[in-house]
Amino acid sequence: MGNKQGHKVLVVDDEEAILELLKYNLEKQGFEVKTALDGVKGVEIAKRFKPDLILLDIMMPRQDGVETCRQLREIPDISGTFIIFLTARSEEYSEVAAFDVGADDYITKPIKPRALMSRINAFFRRDTKKKEVTNQISIGDLVIDRTSYTVQMKGNEVSLPKKEFELLYFLAQNPNKVFDRDELLQNIWGSDVYVLARTVDVHIRKVREKIGDDYIKTIKGVGYKFSLN
């Protein structure tokens, strides 16, 4: 399926052969593509290009992918950008580090272009469906606006990366209902993305750091709920 929405993709990898392979396959699908050979350059291009999705290697010169992802997540203009790690490293600690800094997916090399294109298109299809929901949730001092992907706390805007926002919005849509980690993984990350259960805990912690501990409660041995009390 080709790209009908004019989505922009940035590929950051220190191997030119991989950049050329991915650029060719992405452009064939109709994506607008920019490339960078290291993380520092990748951040510079991202600020100007404002990609909808970034494919990011972990092991790179000058600046590794984990630090690059952390910096990318601090750029307000691309807070909703998908970030997918493509890496030869399969150790669990590398995967955990990637999700800790805001990755949406983690794919190990060697790259299979057709499978990767299918995964990318699946991300955009889910995103399109979610944007069709035009809803605003106001609870206490908290206002969550699904149409603009913004959160306000006591009148001040709170910056949340895409997955943190989606997690908060999902829980707030179902107040006082308890969800275990598997349910949250299924609803926020989807069944076609492999994510560790610990990723949910990390994202919950980050959301609490920004909006306080009053709203999302831990139900010991079960999971989490959004509390109205």
Buried (B, 14 or more C-beta within 10 A) or exposed (E): EEBEEEBBBBBBBBBEEBBEBBBEBBEEBEBBBBBBBBBBBBBEBBEEBEBBBBBBBBBBEEBBBBBBBBBBBEEEEBBBBBBBBBBEBEEEEBBBBBBBBBBBBBBEBEBEBEEBBEBBBBBBEBBEEEEEEEEEBEBEBBBBBBEEBBBBBEEEEBEBBBBBBBBBBBBBBEBEEBBBBEBBBEBBBBEEBEBBEBBBBBBBEBBBEEBEEEBBBBEEEEBBBBBEE
